[in-house]
Amino acid sequence: MGFSKFLQKRMNSGAKTIVFVIGGAYGFSEEVYSKAQSKIALSKMTFSHQMVRMFFLEQVYRGFSILKGMPYHHE
């Protein structure tokens, strides 16, 4: 639910593009963090990039499904 609110807020701000970047096990350099408008974490655990891509895709799907008014099974 929180991620869907994040997506809605970004879309309402007039952003035409949202870029998500997957960090490595040690995160990003300070230069990358300083350029970011916001940051999110899927978990404090470490996962492979292949796993994170699937996890994140699922969350994007759920977020937009919630925004479209589809039922969310944890409500």
KEMAR-440208 format. One record per atom (N, C-alpha, C): residue number from 0; residue in one letter; atom name; z negated, y, x. Coordinates in nm, 4 decimals, always signed. Layout:
REM KEMAR-440208
<n = NUM | res = A | atom = CA | z = Z | y = Y | x = X>
...
//
This chain:
REM KEMAR-440208
<n = 0 | res = M | atom = N | z = +0.0000 | y = -0.1192 | x = +0.0837>
<n = 0 | res = M | atom = CA | z = +0.0000 | y = +0.0000 | x = +0.0000>
<n = 0 | res = M | atom = C | z = +0.0000 | y = +0.1251 | x = +0.0878>
<n = 1 | res = G | atom = N | z = -0.0786 | y = +0.1209 | x = +0.1935>
<n = 1 | res = G | atom = CA | z = -0.0857 | y = +0.2356 | x = +0.2827>
<n = 1 | res = G | atom = C | z = +0.0470 | y = +0.2642 | x = +0.3508>
<n = 2 | res = F | atom = N | z = +0.1179 | y = +0.1602 | x = +0.3899>
<n = 2 | res = F | atom = CA | z = +0.2463 | y = +0.1792 | x = +0.4558>
<n = 2 | res = F | atom = C | z = +0.3487 | y = +0.2370 | x = +0.3587>
<n = 3 | res = S | atom = N | z = +0.3442 | y = +0.1956 | x = +0.2325>
<n = 3 | res = S | atom = CA | z = +0.4375 | y = +0.2522 | x = +0.1348>
<n = 3 | res = S | atom = C | z = +0.4086 | y = +0.4013 | x = +0.1163>
<n = 4 | res = K | atom = N | z = +0.2826 | y = +0.4402 | x = +0.1198>
<n = 4 | res = K | atom = CA | z = +0.2477 | y = +0.5831 | x = +0.1113>
<n = 4 | res = K | atom = C | z = +0.2978 | y = +0.6578 | x = +0.2344>
<n = 5 | res = F | atom = N | z = +0.2879 | y = +0.5947 | x = +0.3510>
<n = 5 | res = F | atom = CA | z = +0.3398 | y = +0.6538 | x = +0.4737>
<n = 5 | res = F | atom = C | z = +0.4899 | y = +0.6772 | x = +0.4612>
<n = 6 | res = L | atom = N | z = +0.5635 | y = +0.5770 | x = +0.4130>
<n = 6 | res = L | atom = CA | z = +0.7082 | y = +0.5900 | x = +0.3949>
<n = 6 | res = L | atom = C | z = +0.7418 | y = +0.7020 | x = +0.2964>
<n = 7 | res = Q | atom = N | z = +0.6692 | y = +0.7066 | x = +0.1853>
<n = 7 | res = Q | atom = CA | z = +0.6945 | y = +0.8096 | x = +0.0843>
<n = 7 | res = Q | atom = C | z = +0.6692 | y = +0.9490 | x = +0.1408>
<n = 8 | res = K | atom = N | z = +0.5627 | y = +0.9637 | x = +0.2149>
<n = 8 | res = K | atom = CA | z = +0.5301 | y = +1.0936 | x = +0.2751>
<n = 8 | res = K | atom = C | z = +0.6395 | y = +1.1377 | x = +0.3720>
<n = 9 | res = R | atom = N | z = +0.6897 | y = +1.0444 | x = +0.4539>
<n = 9 | res = R | atom = CA | z = +0.7956 | y = +1.0775 | x = +0.5485>
<n = 9 | res = R | atom = C | z = +0.9237 | y = +1.1166 | x = +0.4740>
<n = 10 | res = M | atom = N | z = +0.9565 | y = +1.0454 | x = +0.3675>
<n = 10 | res = M | atom = CA | z = +1.0765 | y = +1.0780 | x = +0.2915>
<n = 10 | res = M | atom = C | z = +1.0616 | y = +1.2119 | x = +0.2203>
<n = 11 | res = N | atom = N | z = +0.9422 | y = +1.2402 | x = +0.1681>
<n = 11 | res = N | atom = CA | z = +0.9173 | y = +1.3669 | x = +0.1001>
<n = 11 | res = N | atom = C | z = +0.9228 | y = +1.4858 | x = +0.1955>
<n = 12 | res = S | atom = N | z = +0.8991 | y = +1.4599 | x = +0.3239>
<n = 12 | res = S | atom = CA | z = +0.9005 | y = +1.5686 | x = +0.4224>
<n = 12 | res = S | atom = C | z = +1.0424 | y = +1.6146 | x = +0.4541>
<n = 13 | res = G | atom = N | z = +1.1404 | y = +1.5448 | x = +0.4021>
<n = 13 | res = G | atom = CA | z = +1.2793 | y = +1.5813 | x = +0.4256>
<n = 13 | res = G | atom = C | z = +1.3410 | y = +1.5133 | x = +0.5460>
<n = 14 | res = A | atom = N | z = +1.2669 | y = +1.4217 | x = +0.6065>
<n = 14 | res = A | atom = CA | z = +1.3199 | y = +1.3504 | x = +0.7229>
<n = 14 | res = A | atom = C | z = +1.4416 | y = +1.2690 | x = +0.6816>
<n = 15 | res = K | atom = N | z = +1.5495 | y = +1.2868 | x = +0.7528>
<n = 15 | res = K | atom = CA | z = +1.6704 | y = +1.2100 | x = +0.7233>
<n = 15 | res = K | atom = C | z = +1.6704 | y = +1.0773 | x = +0.7973>
<n = 16 | res = T | atom = N | z = +1.5931 | y = +1.0695 | x = +0.9035>
<n = 16 | res = T | atom = CA | z = +1.5874 | y = +0.9492 | x = +0.9852>
<n = 16 | res = T | atom = C | z = +1.4434 | y = +0.9206 | x = +1.0232>
<n = 17 | res = I | atom = N | z = +1.4050 | y = +0.7963 | x = +1.0145>
<n = 17 | res = I | atom = CA | z = +1.2752 | y = +0.7515 | x = +1.0647>
<n = 17 | res = I | atom = C | z = +1.3047 | y = +0.6464 | x = +1.1706>
<n = 18 | res = V | atom = N | z = +1.2505 | y = +0.6657 | x = +1.2875>
<n = 18 | res = V | atom = CA | z = +1.2729 | y = +0.5727 | x = +1.3976>
<n = 18 | res = V | atom = C | z = +1.1423 | y = +0.5011 | x = +1.4281>
<n = 19 | res = F | atom = N | z = +1.1465 | y = +0.3699 | x = +1.4291>
<n = 19 | res = F | atom = CA | z = +1.0315 | y = +0.2884 | x = +1.4667>
<n = 19 | res = F | atom = C | z = +1.0642 | y = +0.2217 | x = +1.5990>
<n = 20 | res = V | atom = N | z = +0.9720 | y = +0.2273 | x = +1.6920>
<n = 20 | res = V | atom = CA | z = +0.9913 | y = +0.1700 | x = +1.8239>
<n = 20 | res = V | atom = C | z = +0.8823 | y = +0.0671 | x = +1.8477>
<n = 21 | res = I | atom = N | z = +0.9198 | y = -0.0503 | x = +1.8913>
<n = 21 | res = I | atom = CA | z = +0.8233 | y = -0.1568 | x = +1.9190>
<n = 21 | res = I | atom = C | z = +0.7822 | y = -0.1480 | x = +2.0650>
<n = 22 | res = G | atom = N | z = +0.6535 | y = -0.1330 | x = +2.0866>
<n = 22 | res = G | atom = CA | z = +0.6026 | y = -0.1228 | x = +2.2230>
<n = 22 | res = G | atom = C | z = +0.5773 | y = -0.2584 | x = +2.2849>
<n = 23 | res = G | atom = N | z = +0.5584 | y = -0.2560 | x = +2.4132>
<n = 23 | res = G | atom = CA | z = +0.5245 | y = -0.3775 | x = +2.4856>
<n = 23 | res = G | atom = C | z = +0.3758 | y = -0.4069 | x = +2.4753>
<n = 24 | res = A | atom = N | z = +0.3320 | y = -0.5067 | x = +2.5464>
<n = 24 | res = A | atom = CA | z = +0.1908 | y = -0.5479 | x = +2.5419>
<n = 24 | res = A | atom = C | z = +0.0965 | y = -0.4363 | x = +2.5856>
<n = 25 | res = Y | atom = N | z = +0.1455 | y = -0.3455 | x = +2.6683>
<n = 25 | res = Y | atom = CA | z = +0.0622 | y = -0.2358 | x = +2.7189>
<n = 25 | res = Y | atom = C | z = +0.0972 | y = -0.1023 | x = +2.6560>
<n = 26 | res = G | atom = N | z = +0.1730 | y = -0.1049 | x = +2.5479>
<n = 26 | res = G | atom = CA | z = +0.2071 | y = +0.0180 | x = +2.4787>
<n = 26 | res = G | atom = C | z = +0.3209 | y = +0.0922 | x = +2.5457>
<n = 27 | res = F | atom = N | z = +0.3141 | y = +0.2241 | x = +2.5377>
<n = 27 | res = F | atom = CA | z = +0.4186 | y = +0.3112 | x = +2.5904>
<n = 27 | res = F | atom = C | z = +0.3623 | y = +0.4025 | x = +2.6982>
<n = 28 | res = S | atom = N | z = +0.4520 | y = +0.4718 | x = +2.7648>
<n = 28 | res = S | atom = CA | z = +0.4086 | y = +0.5729 | x = +2.8606>
<n = 28 | res = S | atom = C | z = +0.3545 | y = +0.6934 | x = +2.7824>
<n = 29 | res = E | atom = N | z = +0.2798 | y = +0.7776 | x = +2.8484>
<n = 29 | res = E | atom = CA | z = +0.2277 | y = +0.8984 | x = +2.7838>
<n = 29 | res = E | atom = C | z = +0.3412 | y = +0.9894 | x = +2.7393>
<n = 30 | res = E | atom = N | z = +0.4528 | y = +0.9867 | x = +2.8109>
<n = 30 | res = E | atom = CA | z = +0.5684 | y = +1.0680 | x = +2.7726>
<n = 30 | res = E | atom = C | z = +0.6183 | y = +1.0275 | x = +2.6337>
<n = 31 | res = V | atom = N | z = +0.6269 | y = +0.8987 | x = +2.6070>
<n = 31 | res = V | atom = CA | z = +0.6717 | y = +0.8508 | x = +2.4759>
<n = 31 | res = V | atom = C | z = +0.5697 | y = +0.8879 | x = +2.3694>
<n = 32 | res = Y | atom = N | z = +0.4416 | y = +0.8670 | x = +2.3960>
<n = 32 | res = Y | atom = CA | z = +0.3382 | y = +0.9028 | x = +2.2985>
<n = 32 | res = Y | atom = C | z = +0.3404 | y = +1.0519 | x = +2.2667>
<n = 33 | res = S | atom = N | z = +0.3652 | y = +1.1352 | x = +2.3658>
<n = 33 | res = S | atom = CA | z = +0.3652 | y = +1.2800 | x = +2.3436>
<n = 33 | res = S | atom = C | z = +0.4811 | y = +1.3251 | x = +2.2555>
<n = 34 | res = K | atom = N | z = +0.5896 | y = +1.2493 | x = +2.2520>
<n = 34 | res = K | atom = CA | z = +0.7058 | y = +1.2843 | x = +2.1702>
<n = 34 | res = K | atom = C | z = +0.6970 | y = +1.2287 | x = +2.0283>
<n = 35 | res = A | atom = N | z = +0.6067 | y = +1.1359 | x = +2.0055>
<n = 35 | res = A | atom = CA | z = +0.5951 | y = +1.0724 | x = +1.8737>
<n = 35 | res = A | atom = C | z = +0.5305 | y = +1.1667 | x = +1.7730>
<n = 36 | res = Q | atom = N | z = +0.5831 | y = +1.1665 | x = +1.6519>
<n = 36 | res = Q | atom = CA | z = +0.5234 | y = +1.2451 | x = +1.5442>
<n = 36 | res = Q | atom = C | z = +0.4052 | y = +1.1723 | x = +1.4819>
<n = 37 | res = S | atom = N | z = +0.4074 | y = +1.0417 | x = +1.4885>
<n = 37 | res = S | atom = CA | z = +0.2970 | y = +0.9598 | x = +1.4384>
<n = 37 | res = S | atom = C | z = +0.3103 | y = +0.8226 | x = +1.5018>
<n = 38 | res = K | atom = N | z = +0.2060 | y = +0.7421 | x = +1.4848>
<n = 38 | res = K | atom = CA | z = +0.2142 | y = +0.6050 | x = +1.5339>
<n = 38 | res = K | atom = C | z = +0.1384 | y = +0.5138 | x = +1.4402>
<n = 39 | res = I | atom = N | z = +0.1842 | y = +0.3909 | x = +1.4323>
<n = 39 | res = I | atom = CA | z = +0.1196 | y = +0.2891 | x = +1.3501>
<n = 39 | res = I | atom = C | z = +0.1034 | y = +0.1638 | x = +1.4353>
<n = 40 | res = A | atom = N | z = +0.0155 | y = +0.0782 | x = +1.3929>
<n = 40 | res = A | atom = CA | z = -0.0056 | y = -0.0492 | x = +1.4617>
<n = 40 | res = A | atom = C | z = -0.0019 | y = -0.1602 | x = +1.3583>
<n = 41 | res = L | atom = N | z = +0.0688 | y = -0.2661 | x = +1.3878>
<n = 41 | res = L | atom = CA | z = +0.0707 | y = -0.3816 | x = +1.2988>
<n = 41 | res = L | atom = C | z = -0.0541 | y = -0.4668 | x = +1.3181>
<n = 42 | res = S | atom = N | z = -0.1064 | y = -0.4677 | x = +1.4403>
<n = 42 | res = S | atom = CA | z = -0.2220 | y = -0.5507 | x = +1.4721>
<n = 42 | res = S | atom = C | z = -0.2733 | y = -0.5110 | x = +1.6099>
<n = 43 | res = K | atom = N | z = -0.3976 | y = -0.5442 | x = +1.6361>
<n = 43 | res = K | atom = CA | z = -0.4518 | y = -0.5260 | x = +1.7708>
<n = 43 | res = K | atom = C | z = -0.4175 | y = -0.6460 | x = +1.8583>
<n = 44 | res = M | atom = N | z = -0.3598 | y = -0.7471 | x = +1.7965>
<n = 44 | res = M | atom = CA | z = -0.3198 | y = -0.8662 | x = +1.8703>
<n = 44 | res = M | atom = C | z = -0.1848 | y = -0.8424 | x = +1.9370>
<n = 45 | res = T | atom = N | z = -0.1495 | y = -0.9246 | x = +2.0329>
<n = 45 | res = T | atom = CA | z = -0.0216 | y = -0.9151 | x = +2.1021>
<n = 45 | res = T | atom = C | z = +0.0722 | y = -1.0234 | x = +2.0483>
<n = 46 | res = F | atom = N | z = +0.1929 | y = -0.9805 | x = +2.0104>
<n = 46 | res = F | atom = CA | z = +0.2940 | y = -1.0721 | x = +1.9591>
<n = 46 | res = F | atom = C | z = +0.4224 | y = -1.0514 | x = +2.0373>
<n = 47 | res = S | atom = N | z = +0.5104 | y = -1.1498 | x = +2.0336>
<n = 47 | res = S | atom = CA | z = +0.6409 | y = -1.1344 | x = +2.0969>
<n = 47 | res = S | atom = C | z = +0.7234 | y = -1.0347 | x = +2.0155>
<n = 48 | res = H | atom = N | z = +0.8230 | y = -0.9744 | x = +2.0812>
<n = 48 | res = H | atom = CA | z = +0.9096 | y = -0.8803 | x = +2.0106>
<n = 48 | res = H | atom = C | z = +0.9817 | y = -0.9479 | x = +1.8947>
<n = 49 | res = Q | atom = N | z = +1.0192 | y = -1.0739 | x = +1.9117>
<n = 49 | res = Q | atom = CA | z = +1.0881 | y = -1.1455 | x = +1.8042>
<n = 49 | res = Q | atom = C | z = +0.9986 | y = -1.1577 | x = +1.6808>
<n = 50 | res = M | atom = N | z = +0.8719 | y = -1.1873 | x = +1.7015>
<n = 50 | res = M | atom = CA | z = +0.7790 | y = -1.1997 | x = +1.5890>
<n = 50 | res = M | atom = C | z = +0.7560 | y = -1.0641 | x = +1.5228>
<n = 51 | res = V | atom = N | z = +0.7363 | y = -0.9621 | x = +1.6033>
<n = 51 | res = V | atom = CA | z = +0.7079 | y = -0.8291 | x = +1.5496>
<n = 51 | res = V | atom = C | z = +0.8240 | y = -0.7785 | x = +1.4653>
<n = 52 | res = R | atom = N | z = +0.9459 | y = -0.8055 | x = +1.5077>
<n = 52 | res = R | atom = CA | z = +1.0612 | y = -0.7623 | x = +1.4286>
<n = 52 | res = R | atom = C | z = +1.0571 | y = -0.8217 | x = +1.2884>
<n = 53 | res = M | atom = N | z = +1.0225 | y = -0.9490 | x = +1.2774>
<n = 53 | res = M | atom = CA | z = +1.0134 | y = -1.0129 | x = +1.1452>
<n = 53 | res = M | atom = C | z = +0.8953 | y = -0.9578 | x = +1.0656>
<n = 54 | res = F | atom = N | z = +0.7792 | y = -0.9439 | x = +1.1303>
<n = 54 | res = F | atom = CA | z = +0.6619 | y = -0.8871 | x = +1.0621>
<n = 54 | res = F | atom = C | z = +0.6944 | y = -0.7481 | x = +1.0083>
<n = 55 | res = F | atom = N | z = +0.7567 | y = -0.6670 | x = +1.0935>
<n = 55 | res = F | atom = CA | z = +0.7847 | y = -0.5294 | x = +1.0551>
<n = 55 | res = F | atom = C | z = +0.8885 | y = -0.5227 | x = +0.9439>
<n = 56 | res = L | atom = N | z = +0.9918 | y = -0.6039 | x = +0.9534>
<n = 56 | res = L | atom = CA | z = +1.0932 | y = -0.6079 | x = +0.8480>
<n = 56 | res = L | atom = C | z = +1.0292 | y = -0.6424 | x = +0.7137>
<n = 57 | res = E | atom = N | z = +0.9377 | y = -0.7369 | x = +0.7145>
<n = 57 | res = E | atom = CA | z = +0.8662 | y = -0.7734 | x = +0.5915>
<n = 57 | res = E | atom = C | z = +0.7877 | y = -0.6551 | x = +0.5371>
<n = 58 | res = Q | atom = N | z = +0.7223 | y = -0.5797 | x = +0.6236>
<n = 58 | res = Q | atom = CA | z = +0.6430 | y = -0.4651 | x = +0.5795>
<n = 58 | res = Q | atom = C | z = +0.7313 | y = -0.3534 | x = +0.5244>
<n = 59 | res = V | atom = N | z = +0.8459 | y = -0.3312 | x = +0.5854>
<n = 59 | res = V | atom = CA | z = +0.9397 | y = -0.2308 | x = +0.5345>
<n = 59 | res = V | atom = C | z = +0.9892 | y = -0.2729 | x = +0.3962>
<n = 60 | res = Y | atom = N | z = +1.0241 | y = -0.4008 | x = +0.3813>
<n = 60 | res = Y | atom = CA | z = +1.0671 | y = -0.4521 | x = +0.2510>
<n = 60 | res = Y | atom = C | z = +0.9573 | y = -0.4326 | x = +0.1467>
<n = 61 | res = R | atom = N | z = +0.8349 | y = -0.4709 | x = +0.1801>
<n = 61 | res = R | atom = CA | z = +0.7241 | y = -0.4552 | x = +0.0856>
<n = 61 | res = R | atom = C | z = +0.7008 | y = -0.3083 | x = +0.0512>
<n = 62 | res = G | atom = N | z = +0.7053 | y = -0.2235 | x = +0.1543>
<n = 62 | res = G | atom = CA | z = +0.6819 | y = -0.0802 | x = +0.1316>
<n = 62 | res = G | atom = C | z = +0.7813 | y = -0.0213 | x = +0.0331>
<n = 63 | res = F | atom = N | z = +0.9088 | y = -0.0501 | x = +0.0538>
<n = 63 | res = F | atom = CA | z = +1.0096 | y = +0.0031 | x = -0.0373>
<n = 63 | res = F | atom = C | z = +1.0054 | y = -0.0653 | x = -0.1731>
<n = 64 | res = S | atom = N | z = +0.9685 | y = -0.1924 | x = -0.1783>
<n = 64 | res = S | atom = CA | z = +0.9523 | y = -0.2603 | x = -0.3077>
<n = 64 | res = S | atom = C | z = +0.8428 | y = -0.1941 | x = -0.3893>
<n = 65 | res = I | atom = N | z = +0.7327 | y = -0.1597 | x = -0.3256>
<n = 65 | res = I | atom = CA | z = +0.6224 | y = -0.0910 | x = -0.3940>
<n = 65 | res = I | atom = C | z = +0.6696 | y = +0.0443 | x = -0.4450>
<n = 66 | res = L | atom = N | z = +0.7429 | y = +0.1187 | x = -0.3619>
<n = 66 | res = L | atom = CA | z = +0.7924 | y = +0.2502 | x = -0.4035>
<n = 66 | res = L | atom = C | z = +0.8895 | y = +0.2403 | x = -0.5202>
<n = 67 | res = K | atom = N | z = +0.9607 | y = +0.1283 | x = -0.5320>
<n = 67 | res = K | atom = CA | z = +1.0536 | y = +0.1083 | x = -0.6441>
<n = 67 | res = K | atom = C | z = +0.9811 | y = +0.0641 | x = -0.7707>
<n = 68 | res = G | atom = N | z = +0.8490 | y = +0.0439 | x = -0.7619>
<n = 68 | res = G | atom = CA | z = +0.7723 | y = +0.0052 | x = -0.8796>
<n = 68 | res = G | atom = C | z = +0.7600 | y = -0.1445 | x = -0.9012>
<n = 69 | res = M | atom = N | z = +0.8033 | y = -0.2219 | x = -0.8033>
<n = 69 | res = M | atom = CA | z = +0.7894 | y = -0.3664 | x = -0.8161>
<n = 69 | res = M | atom = C | z = +0.6417 | y = -0.4029 | x = -0.7979>
<n = 70 | res = P | atom = N | z = +0.5952 | y = -0.5051 | x = -0.8657>
<n = 70 | res = P | atom = CA | z = +0.4525 | y = -0.5413 | x = -0.8549>
<n = 70 | res = P | atom = C | z = +0.4157 | y = -0.5889 | x = -0.7149>
<n = 71 | res = Y | atom = N | z = +0.2973 | y = -0.5496 | x = -0.6728>
<n = 71 | res = Y | atom = CA | z = +0.2435 | y = -0.5928 | x = -0.5449>
<n = 71 | res = Y | atom = C | z = +0.1351 | y = -0.6963 | x = -0.5742>
<n = 72 | res = H | atom = N | z = +0.1445 | y = -0.8138 | x = -0.5178>
<n = 72 | res = H | atom = CA | z = +0.0596 | y = -0.9249 | x = -0.5574>
<n = 72 | res = H | atom = C | z = -0.0866 | y = -0.9110 | x = -0.5166>
<n = 73 | res = H | atom = N | z = -0.1213 | y = -0.8115 | x = -0.4356>
<n = 73 | res = H | atom = CA | z = -0.2609 | y = -0.7959 | x = -0.3953>
<n = 73 | res = H | atom = C | z = -0.3340 | y = -0.6874 | x = -0.4755>
<n = 74 | res = E | atom = N | z = -0.2753 | y = -0.6415 | x = -0.5846>
<n = 74 | res = E | atom = CA | z = -0.3422 | y = -0.5404 | x = -0.6674>
<n = 74 | res = E | atom = C | z = -0.4186 | y = -0.6071 | x = -0.7786>
//
